[in-house]
Amino acid sequence: MEKHILQVLSQQQTQLSKEFYRISMIKNLLLLLFVAFLITFCTNSETVVELEPPDPYTHVKGKLKTGKSLYSILLDNNISYQDAYKITKTLNEYFDLRYSHPNDSFHLKIDTLGVVQIIEYYPNTIEKYIVARDTSDNFEVFQEKLVLQREVKLLTKTLKSSLYATLVEGGLDPQLVMKFSDIFQWDIDFFIDPREGDTCSIIYEAFTHNDEILKYGNILAASYKGKLYDLTAYFFDEHNTEGYYSKNGESFQKAFLRSPLNYSYISSYFGMRLHPITKQVWLHSGVDYAAPLGTPVVVSASGTVIHKGWKGGHPTPKGYTGGYGYTVVVRHSNGYKTLYGHLNSYARNLYVGKKVEQGEVIGYVGSTGWSTGPHLHYTIYQHDKPIDPLKLNNVSGPPIPSHYMDKFTKHVEYCDELFKKSTKSFLQSIFG
């Protein structure tokens, strides 16, 4: 009985195996037929390629050049007077085109009929203004502005040549180099004081987009250490206190600049000397700064212009001559006056009675009057008595108010920590 049951089960298993085999063969056959169908369909069907629609615009890209405005650029590209007027008038409501500069970028999109449809204007690297024609043939403006990331960066360099060359070669933007020199302009004469081996350290703000620096912010702190100076200045800006201060809160700004121009060398100092023209010995009442013809001269302290014109000043047996040539004299507070002689020309819109701010250009180096070459004669008077500009007891500006000192001290501590890290990295780069 048991043997019979086993035989029946074996027969059933064999029959099931045959059935599974038959089903498997049918499935494989159907799969082959489906593949053959696909191959036949793909072979007989045409290949369809989707083409991008043609660009409907002619593109004109460029930058403003000196003497060219956006309005004139539009006319140069055959844009009608009416459209050029509408475009600039509409854009001017969002961006004052009086502040356009050479190298501002533009992009015109002109249709097949020669009608401008879209104008993109880039006044800087982070802003874009889009002027688009609407359905009523007028224009509307859209502004796009990049979101920038603020980063604090450090740079430490040892002078091997001039300050400018060293810092620019070290990767610092030229505009930051000028800011750095401005911070110490009351204490350091960067044309004669720097020495090879002096060290500059700068903590500054950079604003980036996709890791690219698009603009620079403030120098947060700056340090100059060398054979003649050991100075560190910290930036602070809180309710009319904007400026640079020492660690104790004393202002770096002084009443008078160290020198009123970027000069080549001092050709004559204050004191008794043999005059190069008259060959007589008399007091040279100022300092002569030799500089190329046309070098800008700035006022060394804020004040009021009290003289503009030809001026004498050199004593002779017959009295005073027109030795100073074209001259500017400025009156300052506390009984001070400054004289700028031998000018070639004056700054535009300079007149007697005008109030001028420290650092404002008032004229240009010349060789007028009694002069043997281009230079600036610079005199400081205190109560009408000439004093040596190089020995002036310069007065500092107001310090940080006491109620801001806690906040300022925290900024100093933050910057000092960064300076320490910068110094450590700098020394490791030298000594390993």
Secondary structure, DSSP 8 states (H G I E B T S, - for coil): -HHHHHHHHHHHHHHHHHHHHHHHHHHHHHHHHHHHHHHHHHHHS------------EEEEEE--TT--HHHHHHHTT--HHHHHHHHHHHHTTS-GGG--TT-EEEEEE-TTS-EEEEEEESSSSEEEEEEE-TTS-EEEEEEE---EEEEEEEEEE-SS-HHHHHHHTT--HHHHHHHHHHTTTT--TTTS--TT-EEEEEEEEEEETTEEEEEEEEEEEEEESSS-EEEEEEE-SSS--EEE-TTS-BS-BSS-S-SS--SEEEE-SEEEE-TTT--EEEE-SEEEE--TT-EEE-SS-EEEEEEEEE--EEETTEEE-TTEEEEEEE-GGGEEEEEEEEEEE-TT--TT-EE-TT-EEEEEB--SS-SSSEEEEEEEETTEEE-GGG----B-----GGGHHHHHHHHHHHHHHHHHHHHHHHHHHH-
